[in-house]
Amino acid sequence: MKYIKKNQEPENFTGWKGCANADWQPNWDNFQSPEKTAVHKALLQEQGYICCYCGMRIAKEISHIEHLQPREIYPNIALDYSNLLASCPGEGENPDWKKPQKIPTSQKHCGPKKDNWYDANLMVSPLQPNCGDFFTYTGFGEIRATNNPTMQPAAQETIDRLGLNDGKLQDARRRQIEKILPLIEVGTKEEIQQLIQGYEELDSQGEYTPFCFAIAYILKLYL
């Protein structure tokens, strides 16, 4: 999981909410384009076009606006930009967004798997600056809870509730990690440090590499 630093919400979203009056109130049901599109694009940009939970590559067509605190349970913050993220569809690396797969929620991951679950004490949020410290990764693409006893319960609960060790996700992480193994074998300490820096930064297109935080974690093991 990678920390997401929230930016200011789009101006047209602020303006739309500011039109509230005695006869009309903004709510999720009447939240439509162009404001909704602007919010969705803003979320993708601030996340570097990776899923808020698993780090998979996403785009507008293969993602949805996710409520960190579920809107069905917390309707008063349904339109709070600080509560909005962009999540993948939870169907693996290549979801067919034109013909959505009928995959049971129990077999999905990320936002669709999380559904209405939220526990402030047991959910690791990508809005926490230290969220990455809760997890470790293996060269096989597995995500594990840290050994830190104070962080471990929340880490494991988050992994389970979001399906972050889903087989499709684990395979996708492993494929990305395998791409760097030849570089590790021949790279110097300085070169590996440069690789880590590169994976922790946005590229020229404003995008992060998919699963960049897992790759950086593996690289750091070799220093």
C-alpha positions in Angstrom: 0.0 0.0 0.0 1.3 3.5 -0.9 0.5 6.7 1.0 -1.9 9.0 -0.9 -1.5 12.7 -0.2 -4.8 14.3 -0.8 -5.0 17.4 -3.0 -7.6 20.1 -3.1 -10.9 18.9 -4.6 -11.8 20.1 -8.1 -13.2 23.6 -8.2 -16.4 22.6 -10.1 -17.1 20.0 -7.4 -16.8 22.7 -4.7 -19.0 25.0 -6.7 -21.6 22.3 -7.2 -21.8 21.5 -3.5 -22.0 25.3 -2.9 -25.2 25.5 -4.8 -27.1 23.9 -1.9 -30.3 25.7 -0.9 -33.6 25.1 0.7 -35.0 23.4 -2.4 -32.0 21.4 -3.4 -29.2 19.5 -1.6 -26.2 17.8 -3.2 -26.1 14.1 -2.5 -24.5 11.0 -4.0 -27.6 10.2 -6.1 -27.5 13.5 -8.0 -23.8 13.6 -8.2 -23.2 13.4 -12.0 -20.9 14.6 -14.7 -19.2 16.9 -15.3 -18.5 17.2 -11.5 -18.2 13.4 -11.0 -15.9 13.0 -13.9 -13.7 15.8 -12.6 -13.5 14.1 -9.2 -12.7 10.7 -10.7 -9.9 12.2 -12.8 -8.5 14.1 -9.9 -8.3 11.0 -7.8 -6.5 9.1 -10.5 -4.0 11.9 -10.9 -3.2 12.2 -7.2 -2.7 8.4 -6.9 -0.5 8.2 -10.0 -3.0 5.9 -11.7 -2.6 3.0 -9.4 -5.3 1.4 -7.2 -5.6 3.0 -3.7 -5.3 -0.4 -2.1 -3.4 -2.9 -4.2 -1.3 -0.7 -6.5 -2.5 -2.2 -9.7 -2.6 0.1 -12.8 -6.0 1.7 -13.2 -7.7 4.2 -15.6 -11.0 5.9 -15.6 -12.7 3.0 -17.5 -11.3 0.4 -15.2 -11.8 2.0 -11.7 -14.5 3.4 -9.6 -14.8 6.1 -6.9 -14.3 4.4 -3.6 -15.5 5.6 -0.2 -12.9 4.9 2.5 -15.6 5.2 5.1 -18.7 3.6 3.3 -21.3 6.0 2.3 -24.1 3.7 3.4 -22.8 3.9 6.9 -21.4 7.4 6.9 -23.8 9.3 4.6 -22.8 12.7 6.1 -19.3 12.4 4.4 -20.4 10.8 1.2 -19.3 13.9 -0.7 -16.3 14.7 1.4 -13.3 14.7 -1.0 -11.0 13.6 1.8 -13.0 10.3 2.0 -12.8 9.5 -1.7 -10.3 7.3 -3.5 -10.0 5.4 -6.8 -10.1 1.6 -6.6 -9.6 -1.1 -9.2 -12.6 -3.3 -10.1 -11.2 -6.2 -7.9 -11.1 -8.6 -10.8 -7.3 -9.0 -11.4 -4.9 -7.4 -13.8 -7.1 -7.4 -17.0 -10.7 -6.9 -16.1 -13.1 -6.8 -19.1 -14.8 -3.5 -18.3 -17.0 -3.7 -21.4 -18.4 -7.0 -20.3 -18.1 -7.1 -16.5 -17.4 -10.5 -15.1 -19.9 -12.0 -12.8 -17.4 -12.7 -10.1 -18.8 -13.1 -6.6 -17.8 -10.4 -4.1 -16.1 -13.0 -2.0 -13.7 -13.7 -4.9 -12.9 -10.1 -5.6 -10.3 -7.8 -4.0 -9.9 -4.1 -3.0 -13.0 -1.8 -3.0 -15.5 -4.4 -4.2 -14.3 -7.0 -1.6 -14.2 -4.4 1.2 -17.8 -3.3 0.4 -19.2 -1.7 3.6 -16.4 -2.7 6.0 -14.6 -0.1 7.9 -13.0 -0.2 11.3 -10.9 2.8 12.3 -8.8 0.5 14.6 -8.3 -2.4 12.2 -8.1 -0.9 8.8 -4.8 0.4 7.4 -5.7 3.4 5.3 -3.7 4.6 2.3 -4.2 8.1 3.8 -2.0 7.2 6.7 1.6 8.4 6.0 3.1 5.3 7.5 0.6 2.8 5.8 3.5 1.1 4.0 5.1 0.1 7.3 2.3 -2.3 8.0 3.2 -4.7 5.3 6.0 -6.8 3.9 6.3 -8.6 0.5 8.0 -11.8 -0.8 9.6 -12.4 -4.2 6.6 -14.6 -5.0 4.3 -11.6 -4.8 2.7 -12.4 -1.4 1.8 -9.6 0.9 2.3 -10.2 4.6 1.6 -8.4 7.8 4.6 -6.8 9.5 6.2 -8.5 12.5 5.6 -5.3 14.5 3.1 -6.5 17.2 1.3 -3.2 17.4 0.7 -3.0 13.7 0.2 -6.7 12.9 -3.5 -7.0 13.8 -4.6 -4.1 11.6 -2.3 -5.3 8.8 -3.6 -8.8 8.8 -7.3 -7.7 9.0 -6.7 -5.3 6.1 -5.1 -8.0 4.0 -8.0 -10.3 4.7 -10.8 -7.8 4.3 -9.5 -6.3 1.1 -8.4 -9.7 -0.4 -4.9 -8.4 -0.9 -3.5 -11.9 -1.2 -6.0 -12.9 -3.9 -4.3 -15.3 -6.3 -4.7 -12.9 -9.3 -3.1 -10.1 -7.3 -0.3 -12.2 -6.1 0.5 -13.4 -9.6 0.5 -9.9 -10.9 2.8 -8.6 -8.2 5.2 -11.6 -8.8 5.4 -10.8 -12.5 6.4 -7.2 -11.8 8.9 -8.2 -9.2 10.5 -10.8 -11.6 11.2 -8.0 -14.1 13.7 -6.4 -11.7 15.6 -9.6 -10.6 18.1 -9.5 -13.5 18.9 -5.9 -12.6 19.5 -6.8 -8.9 21.9 -9.6 -9.9 24.2 -7.2 -11.7 23.5 -3.9 -10.1 25.7 -2.1 -7.6 24.4 -0.7 -4.3 24.3 2.8 -5.9 22.4 1.5 -8.9 19.8 -0.3 -6.7 19.3 2.8 -4.7 18.6 4.7 -7.9 16.1 2.0 -8.9 14.4 2.4 -5.6 14.2 6.1 -6.0 12.7 5.7 -9.5 10.0 3.3 -8.3 9.1 5.7 -5.4 8.6 8.6 -7.8 6.1 9.5 -10.5 7.3 9.0 -14.1 7.1 11.7 -16.8 3.5 10.8 -17.5 2.5 11.3 -13.9 2.2 7.6 -13.2 3.6 5.2 -10.7 4.8 1.7 -11.8 2.1 -0.9 -10.9 3.0 -2.4 -7.5 5.8 0.1 -7.1 5.9 -0.1 -3.3 6.2 -3.9 -3.4 9.0 -3.7 -5.9 10.8 -1.0 -3.8 10.4 -3.2 -0.7 12.1 -6.2 -2.5 14.9 -3.9 -3.8 15.6 -2.6 -0.3 16.2 -6.2 0.9 19.3 -6.3 -1.3 20.9 -3.2 0.1 
